[in-house]
């Protein structure tokens, strides 16, 4: 009689197996019921048992020699594998059989049997036993098949199952353990029923081992021949005997393969027949779900971290310094797979400072077009906000966070909520626009994080900043500048080659290099559960991996899965010296993916298209509602491809490594990628139907890579608008440009014309902010014909922006005036009050340039009233600046100062850097031109102390230089003005450059360098005439006339007369008075004292009326000269 447990052939009269000691039973060929070896007929169905005692070939299942059960027999469905194997598994087995026949396969063997089955059979009626076993087999088969194992034999009261053949699975050991746990759980109801109905304990024990078998032929009926290699099957059978009722006993090898993902109990070592050394046995208690690979690493032997003690020490030292109040920034750099994330994982878990708060974020591989993604992640983590939190919860958590930090006020509440994606009142957005919105948000977020470090160490981790968007990098720069005196440690990670200048100045760099040979050996023995390894194997790993830990791990996995490596006597060695190893890590990962079963591979591909992290709900939706997605992801987790992110309330998975996601994605054919991107876009629209704006960038990303061009353009424009609202200029521009590029290949339809208008016009504010004025003017002019038939809002917006930008790029004033005038008329016709105000703000500035100063004041006052009534601070200030320019040109100093103070107050109220800077230097400009030079210089210094953006800094320095020249520091003032003029050459700001040239001309004239002053005055005059800068033309004529006073009085007279005519026409009273004074000096020098006195009195009266302080001194000196003459 052959033993059902170990297949040892025993004498017919034996009651116990002579090899393993198991109780021998005769299995009925008809109903599969076990019988004592002395029985001649089955105690359940009466079938003759004589044939059952015959030896069974080792290469065939025990039940294979039995005749088929009679039709209608209770166990008929268990008689043949074809009868009980689910159809989808049967198809897989038949598909794969040619690939596995005759191969040595690493498999996991699972045995089950019922504890005390003989006693139960003797106590109960055979029909009752049959009913119990029928239910038990249903549970057992269901669990085995759920994890794609195969039932190789029925053994009376149990089964023998294989995992890993004929259907190949790299995680066969994990699957066997899950099946075993499912069996025990699934038998619970049956156990309770048997105890209640029969007062019998029904307990199943299970034994599991992993090892090699040789797979033989697989028939059409799915029967599989196999031959055990070594003691694979025998040890599994002996483990079954060692298990107590209800236990799952596994070998040391199984424990090594699955440790950390399951909870085990160590039963100790046992002496087993046939094994020279004691065998350690473990029992499986439960599966540990939701665990990442790094979280398992401590139990799987990957600690201590190989070769990173020095780097950990540097991070720990930085943490100690930060905890003492010396905040720091650290940049960890290294190639993909070198262990940046692992190093940070170990560092964080080694932090011992009491109460340490650690916040983490990662940048997305496609995230450069998603403004603030890592900053939002840090903020949400601090506020304990999930990605799908409701608006009410977001507002509440934001308010609580601000309250705890002592930062609570209505504006901060709105700012933080808006940053987190919650809609706010339109008045708020009107009041805080453009750069001040970004600046105020940055200030608030930094204050919030610094407040979080009060009384504890705050560690901020941002990984993969080589993928960071520009706005996030701008925020991190400001944060890095502020952490020095706080208990904050900011740690960033990146691949080599990152070019971020401020990091080189602010951050300590910790580079990660490849592992040494000793480190590789340490990894090898830990991963394989060996004590040592052959030198040739270590050298091979080091040579092929270049010491990269990920490469080492993947190469080892490749060698294991292709049976090219073995561990014997605790020593790892190559089984075959010619083992093929792919040359690159990409090839290694691709090979692993290719070996996946088709359903798992099909699950991994859309996940890779979604990105490094992916929502399971989204995956399920893409799969058409397939609920098996979760189970397949669980299997992929066991294979170390993905892991669940336990930080999220909704089920989110992530790829173990960014490279895995990259390899899977790039391995897809382009047409397949486009199909998947479209499916993901459609699924996102469905999942986020009530808050599409939250995922606008995601939708732009996926539709943009699909074949649906219309969707791609629409979502690119929408994402651009969202980025623009957050003043993420670079990201907004990327979206708008993507829309325009896609439109180039689209049909010339009415819908696409409107899309093109929207994309071009909506990017105007971004191009303006980035200083790309001339470029945007060209883009706007290119769509002129398209806008002629557009609806009023689109046409008016085009007119406003085109006129405004023309005014900044050297166009003659009549050009922007024509555009803006048409815009105001269209706005009046269509009731577009906001568009009219924008156009009139532009006209205010252009009228100053054109020398139409009274019109500038009238138009500006109307626009200012609208903007201030709506709380639109940004455009109110821009209008105030135009009004100040007009007043300065007229000489109405007090009125100009009033406008400047008003603008400065707006800037102070919203704490906007740029509004404050411009407010200060424009106030300084008014004081300097009036003659209050010292006050003006102090204002310029206030502006420069705020560390403004380059353009504003240049303007503040120019005004300071002009003031210094007027204060008698002419050489220093001229040098500063020359420096600014040189810097401005890189821009096409011709009006600004003309004003600087005229400031320089006046300064050189004061310094006595008339020839240099004349060159600059002539240059300014030529530019003003060419470009229609009427007021500047009059000033240039005056300065040129003054340059000629001593050398060519006649020419000077002509120039001054023309200057007086132009300035009087423009209403520039102060400059006209200066011209009259110069004419008086000219007449006096020619002996016409009476005419000189008349001109002098006229100039003096104007100076006195306006309150000008600079001209009267010169007039007084001339008056004294005339009196003496």
ROLUM-288925 format. One line per field, with one value per residue (C-alpha): residue in one letter; x, y, z. Coordinates in steps of 0.1 Angstrom, whole numbers, m for minus. Layout:
# residues N
resn: c(A/...) $
x: c(X/...) $
y: c(Y/...) $
z: c(Z/...) $
This chain:
# residues 1125
resn: c(X/X/X/X/X/X/X/X/X/X/X/X/X/X/X/X/X/X/X/X/X/X/X/X/X/X/X/X/X/X/X/X/X/X/X/X/X/X/X/X/X/X/X/X/X/X/X/X/X/X/X/X/X/X/X/X/X/X/X/X/X/X/X/X/X/X/X/X/X/X/X/X/X/X/X/X/X/X/X/X/X/X/X/X/X/X/X/X/X/X/X/X/X/X/X/X/X/X/X/X/X/X/X/X/X/X/X/X/X/X/X/X/X/X/X/X/X/X/X/X/X/X/X/X/X/X/X/X/X/X/X/X/X/X/X/X/X/X/X/X/X/X/X/X/X/X/X/X/X/X/X/X/X/X/X/X/X/X/X/X/X/X/X/X/X/X/X/X/X/X/X/X/X/X/X/X/X/X/X/X/X/X/X/X/X/X/X/X/X/X/X/X/X/X/X/X/X/X/X/X/X/X/X/X/X/X/X/X/X/X/X/X/X/X/X/X/X/X/X/X/X/X/X/X/X/X/X/X/X/X/X/X/X/X/X/X/X/X/X/X/X/X/X/X/X/X/X/X/X/X/X/X/X/X/X/X/X/X/X/X/X/X/X/X/X/X/X/X/X/X/X/X/X/X/X/X/X/X/X/X/X/X/X/X/X/X/X/X/X/X/X/X/X/X/X/X/X/X/X/X/X/X/X/X/X/X/X/X/X/X/X/X/X/X/X/X/X/X/X/X/X/X/X/X/X/X/X/X/X/X/X/X/X/X/X/X/X/X/X/X/X/X/X/X/X/X/X/X/X/X/X/X/X/X/X/X/X/X/X/X/X/X/X/X/X/X/X/X/X/X/X/X/X/X/X/X/X/X/X/X/X/X/X/X/X/X/X/X/X/X/X/X/X/X/X/X/X/X/X/X/X/X/X/X/X/X/X/X/X/X/X/X/X/X/X/X/X/X/X/X/X/X/X/X/X/X/X/X/X/X/X/X/X/X/X/X/X/X/X/X/X/X/X/X/X/X/X/X/X/X/X/X/X/X/X/X/X/X/X/X/X/X/X/X/X/X/X/X/X/X/X/X/X/X/X/X/X/X/X/X/X/X/X/X/X/X/X/X/X/X/X/X/X/X/X/X/X/X/X/X/X/X/X/X/X/X/X/X/X/X/X/X/X/X/X/X/X/X/X/X/X/X/X/X/X/X/X/X/X/X/X/X/X/X/X/X/X/X/X/X/X/X/X/X/X/X/X/X/X/X/X/X/X/X/X/X/X/X/X/X/X/X/X/X/X/X/X/X/X/X/X/X/X/X/X/X/X/X/X/X/X/X/X/X/X/X/X/X/X/X/X/X/X/X/X/X/X/X/X/X/X/X/X/X/X/X/X/X/X/X/X/X/X/X/X/X/X/X/X/X/X/X/X/X/X/X/X/X/X/X/X/X/X/X/X/X/X/X/X/X/X/X/X/X/X/X/X/X/X/X/X/X/X/X/X/X/X/X/X/X/X/X/X/X/X/X/X/X/X/X/X/X/X/X/X/X/X/X/X/X/X/X/X/X/X/X/X/X/X/X/X/X/X/X/X/X/X/X/X/X/X/X/X/X/X/X/X/X/X/X/X/X/X/X/X/X/X/X/X/X/X/X/X/X/X/X/X/X/X/X/X/X/X/X/X/X/X/X/X/X/X/X/X/X/X/X/X/X/X/X/X/X/X/X/X/X/X/X/X/X/X/X/X/X/X/X/X/X/X/X/X/X/X/X/X/X/X/X/X/X/X/X/X/X/X/X/X/X/X/X/X/X/X/X/X/X/X/X/X/X/X/X/X/X/X/X/X/X/X/X/X/X/X/X/X/X/X/X/X/X/X/X/X/X/X/X/X/X/X/X/X/X/X/X/X/X/X/X/X/X/X/X/X/X/X/X/X/X/X/X/X/X/X/X/X/X/X/X/X/X/X/X/X/X/X/X/X/X/X/X/X/X/X/X/X/X/X/X/X/X/X/X/X/X/X/X/X/X/X/X/X/X/X/X/X/X/X/X/X/X/X/X/X/X/X/X/X/X/X/X/X/X/X/X/X/X/X/X/X/X/X/X/X/X/X/X/X/X/X/X/X/X/X/X/X/X/X/X/X/X/X/X/X/X/X/X/X/X/X/X/X/X/X/X/X/X/X/X/X/X/X/X/X/X/X/X/X/X/X/X/X/X/X/X/X/X/X/X/X/X/X/X/X/X/X/X/X/X/X/X/X/X/X/X/X/X/X/X/X/X/X/X/X/X/X/X/X/X/X/X/X/X/X/X/X/X/X/X/X/X/X/X/X/X/X/X/X/X/X/X/X/X/X/X/X/X/X/X/X/X/X/X/X/X/X/X/X/X/X/X/X/X/X/X/X/X/X/X/X/X/X/X/X/X/X/X/X/X/X/X/X/X/X/X/X/X/X/X/X/X/X/X/X/X/X/X/X/X/X/X/X/X/X/X/X/X/X/X/X/X/X/X/X/X/X/X/X/X/X/X/X/X/X/X/X/X/X/X/X/X/X/X/X/X/X) $
x: c(0/14/14/m8/15/50/43/64/54/44/34/m3/m7/10/m11/14/39/74/89/70/49/16/m15/m22/m57/m72/m89/m122/m118/m155/m163/m128/m137/m107/m109/m88/m62/m79/m112/m120/m150/m156/m174/m192/m204/m196/m171/m145/m111/m89/m75/m68/m41/m20/11/7/34/52/48/10/m16/m29/m64/m53/m55/m90/m119/m143/m171/m205/m228/m245/m220/m217/m180/m183/m173/m140/m131/m112/m93/m113/m145/m134/m110/m125/m127/m103/m77/m82/m75/m44/m31/m37/m21/10/15/39/61/65/65/98/111/124/101/104/69/52/35/5/m10/m42/m59/m87/m74/m91/m109/m109/m126/m151/m158/m164/m187/m209/m229/m210/m235/m229/m192/m196/m217/m191/m162/m181/m184/m148/m135/m156/m138/m104/m107/m121/m92/m66/m81/m86/m48/m43/m30/m38/m52/m27/m42/m72/m60/m92/m96/m73/m56/m22/m19/8/15/38/31/17/7/39/38/68/50/39/49/28/m1/1/0/m29/m48/m40/m53/m84/m90/m89/m111/m136/m139/m151/m189/m185/m165/m193/m220/m202/m197/m234/m249/m226/m206/m174/m144/m136/m101/m79/m41/m19/18/36/71/88/113/120/98/101/68/58/30/m2/m32/m63/m81/m56/m39/m3/26/53/84/96/132/150/126/103/71/83/91/57/41/61/52/16/21/39/10/m15/m53/m61/m24/m5/30/57/94/122/125/89/94/124/105/74/87/75/43/28/28/46/51/84/77/113/134/122/141/125/132/153/169/203/199/169/142/129/91/69/32/13/m9/m22/m12/2/m17/m9/28/53/85/105/83/89/127/136/120/133/169/177/188/213/215/244/272/253/265/284/255/231/256/256/218/217/242/220/190/208/218/182/169/192/177/202/178/194/188/202/202/206/217/221/213/180/180/210/189/178/144/157/183/156/133/160/170/134/128/160/150/151/142/111/79/96/71/80/61/68/61/72/73/56/75/50/44/62/29/12/18/27/21/47/39/2/12/32/4/m22/0/4/m33/m41/m62/m69/m70/m107/m116/m148/m147/m162/m135/m108/m119/m122/m88/m72/m88/m77/m41/m40/m55/m29/m1/m16/m21/m59/m75/m101/m76/m53/m83/m92/m56/m50/m84/m78/m44/m59/m84/m115/m134/m134/m154/m147/m139/m110/m95/m101/m83/m54/m42/m10/23/8/m14/17/38/11/5/42/45/15/27/62/48/26/55/78/51/49/86/80/89/98/119/102/116/104/111/106/117/126/128/143/107/95/75/90/65/73/110/103/85/113/138/120/116/152/161/140/149/183/171/143/141/135/154/145/157/154/164/172/190/224/226/199/206/191/216/201/206/243/243/219/221/246/249/250/259/251/277/277/281/314/321/316/282/271/280/260/230/233/234/206/183/190/191/226/257/282/286/311/335/325/289/297/321/293/268/293/304/269/252/280/271/236/214/183/204/218/183/169/198/195/157/165/190/165/136/156/170/205/215/213/220/236/250/244/266/252/266/258/241/251/282/266/236/221/217/203/228/207/183/156/161/160/128/113/122/104/73/74/73/41/8/m12/m39/m12/7/m26/m32/3/1/m27/m13/20/1/m17/16/38/8/m27/m61/m76/m111/m96/m80/m113/m131/m105/m110/m147/m157/m136/m136/m106/m84/m79/m70/m45/m29/m26/m7/15/23/34/57/72/60/36/26/m5/m1/m14/m14/m45/m80/m90/m71/m41/m12/23/50/78/103/99/120/95/67/90/99/63/51/79/73/38/32/23/m12/m18/m6/m30/m59/m51/m46/m80/m96/m80/m92/m128/m126/m113/m141/m166/m149/m144/m176/m184/m149/m132/m110/m92/m78/m76/m38/m43/m70/m48/m19/m40/m61/m30/m15/m46/m60/m89/m74/m105/m104/m66/m69/m99/m82/m49/m65/m84/m53/m35/m62/m59/m22/m25/m50/m23/3/23/34/58/33/4/24/33/m4/m13/16/5/m30/m16/7/m21/m44/m18/m28/m65/m91/m99/m134/m154/m148/m111/m108/m124/m101/m71/m83/m88/m53/m35/m55/m55/m17/m13/m12/14/36/32/44/73/84/78/59/70/66/30/22/32/10/m20/m15/m14/m50/m63/m86/m100/m111/m129/m159/m156/m181/m178/m160/m133/m129/m127/m101/m80/m82/m72/m42/m30/m32/m17/13/18/22/51/70/77/46/36/9/m18/m16/m25/m49/m68/m70/m81/m106/m123/m122/m140/m166/m172/m173/m199/m220/m218/m220/m184/m176/m144/m131/m137/m117/m88/m88/m89/m60/m40/m51/m39/m4/m4/m19/11/35/16/16/m21/m19/m54/m70/m47/m61/m97/m94/m73/m98/m127/m107/m94/m129/m140/m110/m112/m149/m143/m113/m90/m58/m34/m51/m60/m23/m13/m38/m25/11/m2/m20/12/32/7/8/46/46/22/40/11/33/9/m17/10/22/m14/m17/17/6/m26/m8/17/m12/m28/5/9/m27/m22/15/25/62/59/32/52/85/69/50/82/103/75/71/108/106/80/100/132/116/99/132/129/160/169/133/133/166/152/122/144/164/132/123/157/157/127/149/127/125/152/131/118/153/166/140/146/184/178/157/183/210/191/185/222/231/207/221/256/269/269/296/282/246/258/275/243/222/247/246/208/209/233/210/179/196/185/148/127/114/121/101/118/152/144/135/168/187/170/179/215/215/203/229/258/246/248/282/294/298/277/290/280/247/241/246/221/196/198/194/163/149/153/136/108/100/102/79/55/66/53/60/95/101/95/119/145/142/146/177/193/186/203/233/237/233/270/281/253/227/207/203/195/168/152/153/138/110/100/102/79/54/53/51/25/4/8/0/33/35/66/87/73/85/119/120/109/138/163/149/153/190/194/179/200/232/222/216/178/173/136/125/146/128/93/103/118/87/64/86/88/50/45/71/55/20/31/54/84/116/143/137/134/171/181/156/169/204/193/172/203/223/197/195/233/232) $
y: c(0/34/61/90/114/105/81/54/18/m3/m39/m46/m56/m25/m2/27/40/26/58/87/69/81/60/41/42/26/52/42/46/55/79/87/78/66/30/10/m11/m43/m34/m53/m31/6/14/43/30/m7/m4/m33/m20/m48/m28/2/m16/m21/1/33/47/76/97/95/108/82/85/81/43/42/36/64/67/54/80/101/91/118/125/124/161/153/123/141/174/185/182/204/228/262/269/299/278/248/270/284/249/236/268/265/227/226/252/233/196/181/211/214/238/256/250/251/219/220/190/190/163/161/155/125/116/78/84/107/81/54/76/90/75/72/95/121/118/122/154/169/161/173/207/206/199/227/251/236/236/271/285/267/277/313/316/296/265/231/200/173/145/137/118/105/132/157/169/176/209/226/263/274/246/241/278/297/322/339/343/307/305/336/321/288/305/327/296/278/307/309/272/276/306/291/259/279/276/238/233/250/230/197/206/216/187/158/170/163/186/190/204/205/206/218/212/234/232/248/230/215/191/178/183/155/152/171/153/168/158/181/153/161/137/150/136/150/162/157/158/185/164/143/172/188/155/153/190/180/153/177/202/202/203/236/246/255/242/254/249/273/279/290/313/329/335/350/364/399/395/369/365/333/314/295/259/251/223/188/156/142/108/111/145/145/179/190/208/242/244/275/280/307/329/355/378/412/434/469/466/482/465/489/483/446/451/448/414/402/408/439/457/469/490/479/504/536/542/573/588/580/596/629/629/622/650/674/663/670/704/712/700/725/753/753/744/729/718/685/672/634/626/593/573/555/524/534/536/572/563/534/557/582/555/542/577/587/555/561/596/597/633/634/645/647/655/641/650/634/642/630/647/631/620/640/666/696/708/703/734/728/691/682/714/705/670/683/707/680/657/683/690/653/658/630/638/632/653/674/712/715/692/710/744/730/714/745/767/744/743/781/785/761/781/815/826/826/856/858/863/835/812/820/818/784/770/783/768/734/737/750/778/812/844/862/894/877/867/901/917/893/886/878/878/890/859/836/857/858/821/813/835/818/783/790/806/775/751/771/773/735/733/752/729/699/689/691/669/676/651/659/631/632/670/665/662/692/720/755/769/742/749/786/778/754/781/806/779/770/807/807/775/785/796/771/734/724/698/700/669/667/639/640/622/636/665/687/723/744/772/780/744/746/777/765/727/702/675/638/618/580/559/522/495/478/441/435/453/433/401/412/419/386/364/383/381/344/333/320/322/328/329/320/348/343/351/382/394/389/409/437/438/438/461/486/484/497/480/478/462/437/427/425/404/380/378/369/342/327/327/310/285/297/300/276/276/244/240/277/287/304/296/297/266/274/294/305/321/348/382/412/440/468/473/481/448/431/446/440/404/401/418/395/365/377/359/378/391/405/421/435/451/465/483/507/513/524/548/564/570/560/561/551/550/515/530/545/512/494/520/517/480/484/476/444/436/412/442/443/407/410/441/420/394/421/433/399/399/432/452/475/482/498/533/529/567/572/564/553/523/537/516/527/511/499/518/546/526/498/522/537/503/491/524/526/489/497/504/540/532/511/540/564/541/537/574/581/554/570/604/592/574/605/626/601/597/634/647/670/685/683/713/693/670/694/688/650/653/675/650/619/635/652/618/603/606/628/662/683/669/674/711/719/703/719/754/746/734/765/787/769/773/810/815/802/824/794/811/785/757/777/786/749/740/769/760/723/734/756/728/703/728/731/697/701/710/747/745/772/753/751/788/797/772/789/824/812/796/827/853/835/831/869/876/848/862/897/884/866/897/880/910/911/874/876/906/885/856/880/897/862/856/890/877/850/875/897/874/863/869/903/889/872/901/926/905/903/941/948/926/934/971/969/948/970/999/981/970/1002/1006/1042/1053/1055/1017/1007/1037/1024/989/1000/1025/999/976/1002/1007/969/966/993/976/942/954/942/966/948/947/985/991/970/989/1023/1013/1006/1039/1058/1046/1051/1086/1096/1083/1101/1133/1134/1141/1154/1124/1101/1116/1113/1078/1066/1079/1060/1028/1033/1037/1004/984/998/992/955/951/944/955/945/965/993/998/996/1024/1044/1041/1055/1083/1091/1092/1117/1139/1139/1149/1178/1187/1180/1166/1164/1146/1122/1115/1108/1082/1067/1065/1049/1022/1016/1012/986/967/969/957/925/923/920/924/938/963/975/978/997/1019/1029/1036/1055/1076/1082/1092/1118/1133/1134/1151/1176/1184/1166/1145/1131/1119/1104/1085/1071/1058/1041/1024/1012/995/979/966/945/925/930/911/922/947/965/965/981/1009/1016/1018/1041/1065/1064/1072/1101/1114/1110/1131/1158/1157/1165/1129/1131/1106/1079/1087/1085/1052/1037/1049/1036/1002/1001/1012/984/958/971/964/928/938/955/982/1012/1037/1028/1030/1064/1077/1064/1081/1114/1110/1103/1134/1157/1141/1146/1182/1188/1172/1197/1170/1188/1167/1134/1149/1161/1126/1111/1139/1135/1097/1102/1128/1105/1076/1098/1112/1078/1061/1090/1096/1132/1142/1126/1144/1177/1169/1157/1190/1210/1190/1194/1231/1234/1214/1240/1271/1279/1267/1275/1299/1301/1263/1263/1288/1266/1235/1253/1269/1235/1220/1248/1242/1204/1206/1233/1212/1182/1201/1193/1224/1217/1207/1238/1260/1244/1252/1289/1291/1278/1303/1331/1321/1321/1356/1369/1356/1374/1407/1407/1412/1423/1392/1372/1387/1379/1343/1340/1353/1330/1300/1310/1314/1279/1265/1282/1271/1234/1234/1224/1227/1219/1247/1278/1276/1279/1307/1326/1325/1339/1366/1376/1378/1399/1422/1427/1434) $
z: c(0/m10/17/8/26/14/m15/2/m9/22/25/21/58/72/93/94/68/73/59/76/103/89/95/63/48/17/m4/m21/m59/m62/m34/m22/14/36/50/74/55/67/48/16/8/13/45/28/m6/m7/m35/m36/m23/m35/m65/m43/m24/m55/m57/m75/m98/m82/m113/m112/m88/m64/m77/m113/m113/m100/m123/m128/m102/m111/m127/m101/m73/m47/m54/m92/m95/m77/m98/m126/m126/m157/m136/m106/m122/m131/m168/m168/m149/m172/m202/m186/m178/m213/m227/m206/m206/m235/m218/m186/m196/m188/m169/m134/m116/m83/m67/m34/m23/1/19/39/59/85/121/137/104/112/146/130/102/128/148/120/93/59/43/69/65/28/32/55/32/2/19/30/m5/m19/5/m2/m39/m39/m19/m40/m73/m61/m59/m91/m75/m89/m71/m79/m58/m36/m6/10/37/21/m10/m24/m42/m62/m66/m94/m119/m144/m141/m133/m105/m90/m57/m55/m18/m10/m29/m10/24/14/2/34/55/32/38/76/75/50/70/100/93/86/118/138/121/127/164/168/149/157/188/168/164/127/123/92/94/66/57/31/16/m14/m37/m71/m90/m126/m144/m167/m192/m187/m203/m219/m187/m168/m150/m144/m139/m117/m100/m67/m67/m34/m5/m16/m13/16/38/30/41/73/81/78/104/127/125/153/144/128/123/91/94/69/63/70/32/30/60/44/12/28/61/69/48/72/109/120/152/156/167/171/156/150/141/109/94/63/73/89/105/126/107/119/117/117/118/99/120/96/67/74/49/38/43/20/10/31/61/57/53/89/92/58/67/47/78/88/57/36/32/42/77/67/49/78/101/81/81/119/125/105/125/158/147/136/169/186/165/136/108/77/41/29/m7/m12/m47/m65/m96/m98/m76/m56/m24/m18/m6/15/31/40/53/76/87/96/116/135/146/184/191/213/195/161/133/99/67/33/m3/m37/m70/m100/m131/m152/m125/m139/m152/m119/m97/m61/m61/m34/m14/m13/m2/27/37/35/56/83/84/82/51/26/m11/m12/18/14/11/46/61/43/56/91/92/76/102/130/117/115/150/165/148/159/123/122/104/76/49/60/62/26/14/28/17/m18/m19/m9/m38/m20/m38/m22/m27/m60/m41/m25/m59/m73/m44/m44/m79/m96/m78/m45/m43/m47/m23/4/0/3/34/51/43/55/87/92/89/111/137/135/145/178/206/184/154/121/93/58/31/m6/m29/m66/m70/m104/m114/m94/m110/m110/m85/m60/m64/m59/m26/m15/m21/1/28/26/32/64/82/95/130/134/144/108/87/50/31/m7/m30/m67/m94/m105/m128/m111/m119/m92/m83/m49/m38/m43/m20/7/9/21/m5/5/m26/m27/m45/m54/m28/m21/m27/10/9/m21/m3/27/5/m12/19/35/5/m1/35/31/53/25/m13/m39/m49/m86/m78/m58/m85/m111/m91/m85/m121/m136/m110/m105/m68/m73/m47/m69/m97/m72/m60/m95/m108/m78/m85/m122/m111/m87/m111/m138/m113/m121/m84/m55/m18/m5/30/36/6/m24/m58/m95/m107/m143/m152/m184/m167/m189/m173/m191/m196/m181/m152/m177/m193/m159/m149/m184/m181/m148/m162/m192/m170/m153/m160/m186/m161/m138/m167/m180/m146/m143/m177/m170/m135/m152/m175/m145/m127/m98/m75/m85/m70/m70/m78/m109/m119/m114/m135/m163/m162/m168/m132/m129/m92/m96/m99/m62/m60/m89/m72/m41/m61/m76/m42/m31/m62/m50/m80/m61/m25/m9/5/40/45/23/35/m1/m15/m32/m46/m57/m77/m56/m77/m102/m127/m127/m137/m163/m178/m179/m195/m221/m230/m242/m279/m286/m298/m267/m245/m262/m257/m220/m215/m230/m208/m177/m187/m191/m158/m140/m154/m141/m106/m101/m118/m90/m86/m120/m112/m86/m113/m142/m145/m145/m171/m192/m189/m199/m226/m239/m246/m261/m297/m286/m297/m286/m251/m250/m259/m237/m206/m214/m214/m182/m165/m177/m162/m129/m128/m137/m108/m85/m102/m113/m145/m160/m155/m169/m200/m205/m206/m230/m253/m253/m264/m292/m305/m306/m324/m352/m365/m359/m386/m391/m376/m357/m324/m330/m339/m306/m288/m304/m294/m258/m256/m270/m251/m218/m218/m221/m184/m180/m208/m193/m159/m174/m194/m228/m241/m277/m282/m269/m292/m322/m310/m305/m338/m355/m345/m354/m382/m359/m333/m358/m359/m323/m295/m276/m245/m266/m289/m261/m242/m273/m279/m243/m241/m276/m269/m235/m246/m277/m253/m236/m267/m286/m307/m313/m288/m314/m319/m283/m281/m311/m297/m262/m275/m295/m265/m243/m270/m273/m235/m233/m260/m243/m207/m199/m171/m160/m196/m199/m167/m180/m212/m195/m172/m202/m218/m186/m192/m230/m227/m205/m231/m258/m239/m235/m197/m189/m207/m187/m154/m165/m178/m149/m123/m139/m140/m104/m91/m107/m94/m59/m57/m66/m43/m73/m56/m84/m112/m88/m81/m117/m124/m95/m109/m143/m125/m106/m138/m153/m122/m122/m159/m151/m118/m95/m68/m39/m60/m73/m37/m28/m55/m45/m8/m18/m38/m10/14/m8/m9/28/34/13/23/m14/m21/m55/m47/m18/m38/m67/m42/m25/m56/m73/m41/m42/m79/m71/m42/m63/m93/m70/m54/m21/m29/5/12/m23/m17/15/m3/m29/m2/14/m20/m24/12/3/m22/m52/m85/m110/m130/m99/m84/m116/m115/m78/m85/m115/m94/m67/m92/m106/m70/m62/m92/m81/m46/m58/m60/m97/m105/m83/m96/m132/m126/m111/m141/m166/m149/m151/m188/m196/m179/m197/m231/m229/m230/m257/m233/m254/m234/m202/m218/m233/m198/m184/m212/m204/m167/m177/m200/m172/m148/m172/m178/m140/m140/m166/m193/m220/m249/m233/m222/m258/m272/m248/m254/m291/m287/m265/m290/m319/m301/m289/m323/m339/m314/m306/m270/m271/m235/m236/m269/m252/m223/m248/m267/m235/m225/m259/m259/m225/m238/m267/m245/m244/m278/m302/m287/m319/m321/m284/m290/m317/m295/m265/m284/m298/m264/m250/m278/m272/m234/m234/m257/m235/m203/m187/m166/m146/m175/m194/m165/m167/m204/m197/m172/m198/m223/m197/m193/m230/m233/m204/m220/m252/m234/m236/m199/m201/m220/m196/m166/m181/m188/m153/m136/m156/m146/m110/m107/m119/m96/m66/m76/m80/m50/m70/m50/m75/m101/m77/m67/m103/m108/m77/m91/m124/m107/m87/m119/m136/m106/m107/m144) $
